[in-house]
Amino acid sequence: MSRIDQILQGADGPVFSFEFFPPKTPEGEERLLEALSELHSLAPAFVSVTYGAGGSTRDKTVEVVSHIKGELGLEAMAHLTCVNATVDELRRTLDQMRDAGVENVLALRGDPPRGQERWTKTEGGLEYSHELVGLMRAEYDFAIGAAAFPETHIHATSPEDDLRHLKAKVDAGVDFLVTQMFFDNRFYFDFVERARGAGIEVPIIPGVMPILSLDGIKRMTELSAAHLPEELDEQLETRRGDEDAVTDLGVSYATLQCADLLAGGAPGIHFITLNRSPATRAILSALRLMRPWQH
């Protein structure tokens, strides 16, 4: 079974998956291959590969996805954004993905390119992710995923507005949703309840990122507007200057977070790995031993 929609439908337990990003340097490539090798034994249901701002790693994304499928025998999903691409260029990339054997695509509007604060549509391109979903549904046979935002997208005018955009994406043909990272599970459970109330019935997989670096997580939460609970923030700050201690806390916190999500009915966990394996290996191994979804 290689389509993620079918994997989710046929699963008799939670579905675990990993997210990687395409490397930009030989050292980065080495680290990615090492992480893939070490995480392979955990038999994820699928892995996903992100897409650089402005299409900067477009070819690399397809290359990494092809390697994961062909060489490692794991199911893989390619991310695709509308940034700096005309409709014809998007079609060319989708053709390339299809011809490489890719069956799963995460359709995203994408963030503005670096140095640009406001999102602006590329001339001849698409304005919204639901338009990309519609193009893919009409012309290709991919299983289509899309992003969801438990704490509301940073450019949405309100949570209600954000949910309307999400419903438009799902109505255009989305098969499943993967959330942006969050650190307070109440956001996820409340979001799922609101989404179901709005008529969104597809699986909503929580995206979880173990905290491995204090400065790194501060930077990421600032960019994404993800909220760090006050107590967690305080505990991280007491460990400033000791990255090992930060990582230990981050792994422990993510393990508890995942256990609570799975006990509460989440269909799986999508681990944002940052191309590193030890944290994800420790968390997933503990979850499989604990099996919180059975309690």
Secondary structure as GFF3:
##gff-version 3
##sequence-region A 1 295
A	DSSP	alpha_helix	4	10	.	.	.	ID=ss1
A	DSSP	beta_strand	15	20	.	.	.	ID=ss2
A	DSSP	alpha_helix	26	40	.	.	.	ID=ss3
A	DSSP	beta_strand	46	49	.	.	.	ID=ss4
A	DSSP	three_ten_helix	53	55	.	.	.	ID=ss5
A	DSSP	alpha_helix	58	70	.	.	.	ID=ss6
A	DSSP	beta_strand	76	81	.	.	.	ID=ss7
A	DSSP	alpha_helix	87	99	.	.	.	ID=ss8
A	DSSP	beta_strand	104	108	.	.	.	ID=ss9
A	DSSP	alpha_helix	129	139	.	.	.	ID=ss10
A	DSSP	beta_strand	143	148	.	.	.	ID=ss11
A	DSSP	alpha_helix	159	172	.	.	.	ID=ss12
A	DSSP	beta_strand	176	179	.	.	.	ID=ss13
A	DSSP	alpha_helix	185	197	.	.	.	ID=ss14
A	DSSP	beta_strand	204	205	.	.	.	ID=ss15
A	DSSP	beta_strand	207	208	.	.	.	ID=ss16
A	DSSP	alpha_helix	214	224	.	.	.	ID=ss17
A	DSSP	alpha_helix	230	238	.	.	.	ID=ss18
A	DSSP	alpha_helix	243	263	.	.	.	ID=ss19
A	DSSP	beta_strand	268	272	.	.	.	ID=ss20
A	DSSP	alpha_helix	278	290	.	.	.	ID=ss21
A	DSSP	three_ten_helix	292	294	.	.	.	ID=ss22
###
